[in-house]
Amino acid sequence: MSSPNPQVQSFDLVIFGGTGDLAARKLLPAMFHRFVDGQIPENSRIIGIAREATDDAGYREQMRKALNAEGPKAEKVDAFLKQVFYRSLDARKDAGWDDFAALMAERPDNVRVFYLSTSPDLFIDICTRLGSHRLNEGASRVVLEKPIGRDLQSANQINDAVGQVFNESQTYRIDHYLGKETVQNLLALRFGNALFEPLWNAEHIDHVQITVAETLGVGNRAAYYNRAGALRDMVQNHILQLVCMVAMEPPASLSPDAVRDEKLKVLRSLKPIDASNAAHLTVRGQYRAGAAEGQGVPGYLEELGDKSDTETFVALKTEIANWRWAGVPFYLRTGKRLPERVSEIVVAFKSVPHSIFDASAGAIANNRLVLRLQPDEGVKLWLTIKHPGPGGLRLRHVPLDMSFAEAFGVSQPDAYERLLLDVVRGNPTLFMRRDEVEAAWLWADPILDAWACSGESPKPYTAGTWGPSASVALIERDGRTWNDGGE
């Protein structure tokens, strides 16, 4: 039997922004876990790049603290860190780039992965210098972190410039939500079970909800977040990608372009939201001081230290104008300083057409399929059954509940673990193609323009609540409710 975790080809992973939060919190730990499981060959290197003046030893010590390994894994930290290196470079200056190119030339047969964990403002400078030193040749790939631009025009400028150095097959636009186990399982549930796909349409589905909620505030990301806001930071990329995975037609295969072609059709079928209907279909919010995880927390403006109309919460209602989904609303929401950290997709099926049960038995609730992406990945299917016992027929709404950790007895790999190795393998299935990015911005830009033209400030909500009351009204005026409380 083949290993469930086969080694990949030897590679050099170069992380621009190597001393940043993403590198320390996600990228290096992801690589360490894959190293522990034996997937990283000895000849591979992980090279952090930043402007800070440190050396290999100093960087390794920073990453040792970030790994925070315990138990048997702690014994492998030293061996892992031998594959970790550091170079001080400024993307906008020439100094050091020749030495860096010489370092990369030491292992010409390694796959080269350049991960741009920096501000998008630096993407063009970095790629231009990589090209001028011919580091884009051969088995070289570039990974672009979101957001790619702040609108369609700036996204096209970035994509055009990156495309001058790396062709489309070398370019991996990462969205870590697509690497989550539950998102992968959505494909298996839909296309591997005769139970669901025949019902996956407007005839049987009442509506879909997608929630990405965070308990944290903006913290040390305040400067970035104030330029972006919740729509750019979460909806235009993460949430729209989840919409695509729920709504796309069955691809002919799981080949990269077959999947991405179907996702693109969904993005191009989204009904427009613009100045004519944004006030009715969208809600913007901004948190005020309140409580989170049992402690008092400041409001967004206090954290920012300035005035701002940037939204920290968005709820909206959209539809997909095609035969499968016509008339089925998709309710999307995301926000910071909400009551719990949860990301989930809820597929709510229509009610049975007629109840044969007496009123004393209780109401029949809609069947719901709930896919939890975080924090505890799993799937729940809510069904109506008879309550056990001889006391007459009483209906109960109960879940068939499958936690991935409990069902398979193993911890699930982090999304970055899967996605980083997919880049090494040259598999772009779970990454965004350029035309997907363009289609997402074509839908999002009119919403941003409508908000800017309205002159209205985001509606306030208290930290630790589920957002402005208007977001509740958005769904309840349709006779539906948000799936709060983890059901």
Residue, then its C-alpha position, 0 to 999 in steps of 0.5 A: m500500500s502506498s504511503p498516505n503522505p508521499q514525499v514531494q520533489s525537492f524544493d526551495l520555498v522562498i517566503f518574501g515577508g519571511t519575518g511577518d505574521l503569516a510566515a510565523r503563524k502559518l507557513l513555517p508551522a505548515m512546513f514543519h508538520r509536513f516535515v514531521d510526516g516525512q514529506i519534505p526531502e532532505n535537499s529542500r530549503i525554506i528561505g525567509i526573505a525580509r528587510e530585517a538585519t538578521d542571519d540564519a541563526g537568528y531567523r531559526e531562533q525566531m521560527r523555533k519560538a513560532l513552532n512552539a512544538e511539544g512532545p515527540k514533535a519537539e525532537k524534530v525541530d532541530a532537524f527541520l531548522k537545518q533546512v531553514f535559511y534567511r536573507s535580508l533583501d529589499a524588494r525595491k533596492d538592488a543590494g543583495w539580489d546577486d547573492f540571493a540568485a547565487l544561493m538559488a543556483e546552488r540547487p538548480d534541480n529543486v522546484r522553486v516556489f516564491y511565496l509573496s507574503t507581502s503587501p500587494d504593493l510589492f508584488i510587481d517589484i519582487c517579480t520584476r527582480l526575480g525575472s531580471h535574475r532569471l529566477n523565473e525559469g524552469a520549475s519556478r512558481v510564484v504564489l500570490e497572497k490575497p487581496i490581489g489589488r483593491d479593485l479590478q483595475s489594480a488587480n489587472q495591473i498586478n496580474d499584467a506585471v506578474g504575467q510579464v515574468f511568470n506565465e499563468s501556469q506558474t502563477y498560484r493565487i492562493d485562497h487558503y479556504l479552498g484547502k480546508e478539509t470540509v471544502q474538499n469534502l463538499l466535492a465528495l459529498r456532492f459528486g460522490n453520493a447519489l443522495f445529494e446531487p439530484l436534490w442540489n437545485a432550486e426545486h429542492i433547496d430553499h436557500v444557502q447561508i455562508t458565515v465567516a465569523e471572527t471573535l478577534g478585532v483588527g489588532n496589528r492589522a489595523a493599517y492594512y484592514n482600514r484600506a481594505g474592509a470586510l468586503r475586500d478582505m473576505v467576501q471578494n475572495h474567500i466567501l465567493q470561492l465558497v459560493c463557487m464550490v457550493a453552486m458550480e455544475p459537476p465538472a467533467s473531471l477534477s483536472p485543474d481547468a475543469v474545476r476552475d471553468e465551472k467556478l468561473k461560470v458561477l462568478r459570471s452568473l452572480k446577479p449584480i448588486d449596484a447603486s440601484n439595489a445595494a441599500h436593500l441587499t447589503v448591510r455594512g457594520q463597524y464594531r464598537a466597544g463591547a466584550a469578546e471571549g469574556q473580556g472587555v474590548p475596544g471599538y474599531l475606531e479606538e484600535l485604529g486611533d482615527k476616524s474611519d468608514t471602513e466596514t468590519f462586518v458585511a451581510l448581503k443577499t445575492e442570487i445566481a442567475n442560472w437554471r440550477w439556482a434561479g430564485v435561491p437566495f445566498y445569504l453571505r456574512t462575515g465580520k470581526r468581534l462576533p460572538e464566536r469564531v466559526s466558518e460554515i456553509v448551511v444548505a437549507f432544503k425546502s419543507v415537505p409539501h404536506s405534513i401528515f402528522d397531528a399538531s400535537a406531534g410538533a412541527i416539521a423543520n427543514n432539513r439542513l446540511v451544515l458544513r463546518l469549516q472551522p474551528d471543528e471541521g465536520v458535517k451535520l445533516w439535520l433530520t426529523i425523526k420520532h422521539p423514542g418512547p411510548g408516549g405517542l408520536r412526537l417529532r424531533h429535529v436531530p443531527l447526524d453529526m460527523s466530526f472529521a477528527e472523531a470519525f477518522g481518528v487523526s488531526q486534519p492538516d492545516a489548509y496551508e499544508r495541503l496548498l503549499l505542497d500542491v504548489v510544489r507538485g504543480n497542481p493548481t486545482l485549488f488556486m484561483r485563475r486570473d479570469e476568476v479574480e477578474a470576475a470576482w472584482l467585476w461583481a464586487d466593484p459596483i458594491l464598493d462604488a454604491w457604498a462610496c456614493s451613498g455617503e452612509s457610514p457603517k451601522p454600529y454594532t457592539a463587539g460580541t454580538w452578531g452584527p447590526s440589527a439590519s443584518v437580521a432584518l436582511i434575512e428575516r424579511d424573507g421569512r428566514t433566520w441566520n443559523d446562529g448558535g452552532e446548529 
